[in-house]
């Protein structure tokens, strides 16, 4: 009497094949998750700021990680290029006509996180989760709201921006900064001066250069200030003394539009 052949050997290749597929899927998910976390901006500085708009109302929500507090800056005017309008570091922008900006910060960040795939934004998913969780833990008394109204004087606007976006580590280092505008575009040097001043930088000189040069940040000594300015402006650091009167020299070249949002 013949023995029946066992069919275990026939199913083994199929099991191995499906196991490899599952492993490949899990590896892909893990790699994507690691890339998202690596590109996170939430941990790069003391604050995380996101511009939120429903095309009728606008506000900048800033999460102060060191003090576990939140600032909400409501903007009572139409905003075109938000980076050039605000002149402050923005880590993300988020547009959705379905958002209710009248909600609490916790409610708003919840909508932002759960609608992240159906809106126009550059918000990192991991950052969306972080601000959602932080908004849940911050006490209402530690949430401050300010407003920029139409026709507000530039000095008053800068005062509001500085109160929210000043980086204490930059101001404590006290590094002096000079800005040289090597472009043919007028007003760029002053715009960059306000950006740097709004985050606590000590700008002592803004001038116009004659020689064409690439956008860069010159500094002979390592410092938090140079690294933070490089992150904000997206200019490379050159480890050399430029020859000016300041500790840090910011060169604005013709290529600045392709590097910086400002």
Secondary structure, 3 states (H helix, E strand, C coil): CCCCCCCHHHHHHHHHHHHHHHHHHHHHHHHHHHHHHHCCCCCCCCEEEEEEECCCCEEEEEEECCCCEEEEEEECCCCCCHHHHHCCCCCEEEECCCCCCCCCHHHHHHHHHHCHHHCEECCCHHHHHHHHHHHHHCCHHHEEEEEECCCCCHHHHHHHHHHHHCCHHHHHHCCEEEEEECCCCCCHHHHHHHHHHHCCCEEEEEEECCCCCCCEEEECCCCHHHHHHHHHHCCEEECCCCCCCCCEEEEECCCHHHHCCC
